[in-house]
């Protein structure tokens, strides 16, 4: 299995998964520059330095929430859907896996007790942030 998987349909990226066994020296980014959330991986050697820095104020316009999940422990299945709520595919994730949910819909079934860290843009707008639907899987 490829340690990095991009799930796409007709040129649209729905998710990027970095499986726990991925490794590479240096820095690698998996998202295009226009994504509102950037996903990268870094492997540095002892003694490497990232110089101190601050980030400049940048006004950004975000149209859709993209979220990243880091599985700390456990096992789950993520079901992915197109923007018009049609089932696309499913993947199983385990401890150490990371997924960026870039577009479309998604749902989860936890196959074991699971702990995750979720990272997404804020501020959170409650029910204005999402539309719930009943996904139909094959």
C-alpha positions in Angstrom: 0.0 0.0 0.0 1.2 3.5 -0.8 2.0 5.4 2.4 0.4 8.6 0.9 -3.0 8.3 -0.8 -4.9 11.1 -2.6 -8.5 10.2 -3.1 -9.8 12.1 -6.2 -12.6 12.1 -8.6 -12.7 14.0 -11.9 -9.7 16.1 -10.8 -11.2 17.1 -7.4 -9.3 16.1 -4.3 -11.6 14.7 -1.5 -9.0 13.5 1.0 -5.3 13.0 1.5 -4.2 10.2 3.8 -0.7 9.9 5.2 -0.4 6.4 6.7 1.6 5.8 9.8 4.5 4.1 8.0 5.3 7.1 5.8 8.8 8.5 6.1 11.0 10.7 4.0 14.0 12.9 4.8 13.4 16.6 4.7 10.1 18.4 4.1 7.2 17.3 1.9 3.9 19.1 1.4 0.9 17.2 -0.1 -1.6 20.0 -0.7 -1.7 22.5 -3.5 -0.9 26.1 -2.5 -4.6 27.1 -2.9 -6.0 24.8 -0.2 -7.2 26.6 2.8 -5.3 24.1 5.0 -1.8 23.0 4.2 -0.7 19.4 5.1 3.0 18.6 5.2 5.5 16.2 6.7 8.9 17.0 8.2 11.8 14.8 9.2 14.8 16.6 10.6 18.1 15.2 11.8 19.7 16.0 15.1 21.3 19.4 14.8 19.1 20.7 12.0 17.7 24.2 12.6 14.5 26.0 11.6 15.4 29.6 12.2 13.2 31.6 14.5 10.4 33.4 12.8 7.0 35.0 13.1 4.2 34.9 10.6 3.0 38.0 8.8 -0.6 39.1 9.0 -2.4 37.7 6.0 -6.1 38.2 5.3 -7.5 35.0 3.9 -11.0 34.2 2.7 -12.2 30.6 3.5 -15.1 29.2 1.6 -15.3 25.7 3.0 -13.9 24.1 6.1 -11.2 21.6 5.6 -10.2 19.4 8.5 -7.3 17.2 9.5 -7.6 14.2 11.8 -4.6 12.6 13.6 -5.4 9.1 14.9 -3.6 8.8 18.2 -5.0 5.4 19.2 -7.6 2.9 17.9 -9.2 2.1 14.5 -11.9 3.6 12.5 -13.5 3.6 9.0 -14.0 6.9 7.2 -16.7 7.0 4.5 -16.2 9.6 1.8 -19.0 11.2 -0.2 -19.1 13.6 -3.2 -20.4 17.1 -2.8 -23.8 15.9 -3.9 -23.8 13.3 -1.1 -23.1 10.2 -3.2 -20.9 7.5 -1.7 -17.3 7.6 -3.1 -15.2 5.2 -1.0 -14.1 4.1 2.5 -10.7 3.7 4.1 -9.7 2.2 7.4 -7.4 4.3 9.6 -5.3 3.2 12.6 -3.0 4.8 15.2 -0.5 7.2 13.6 -2.5 7.8 10.4 -3.4 11.4 9.3 -6.3 12.4 7.0 -7.0 15.8 5.5 -10.7 16.0 4.5 -10.5 18.4 1.6 -14.0 18.4 0.0 -17.2 16.5 -0.2 -18.8 14.7 2.7 -17.6 12.2 5.3 -18.8 10.0 8.1 -17.1 7.7 10.6 -17.6 4.4 12.2 -15.3 3.6 15.1 -14.1 0.0 15.0 -12.3 0.2 18.3 -12.1 2.8 21.1 -10.3 5.6 19.3 -8.6 8.9 20.2 -8.1 11.6 17.6 -6.9 15.1 17.3 -8.9 17.3 15.0 -7.5 20.5 13.3 -9.6 22.8 11.3 -10.2 26.5 10.6 -12.0 28.6 13.1 -14.0 30.1 14.5 -16.5 27.3 14.7 -20.0 28.4 13.5 -22.0 25.5 14.9 -24.9 24.3 12.7 -23.9 26.9 10.0 -20.7 24.9 9.4 -22.3 21.7 8.2 -25.3 19.9 6.6 -26.0 16.5 8.1 -27.3 13.7 5.7 -27.9 10.0 5.7 -25.2 8.5 3.6 -25.9 5.4 1.6 -23.0 2.9 1.2 -23.1 0.0 -1.3 
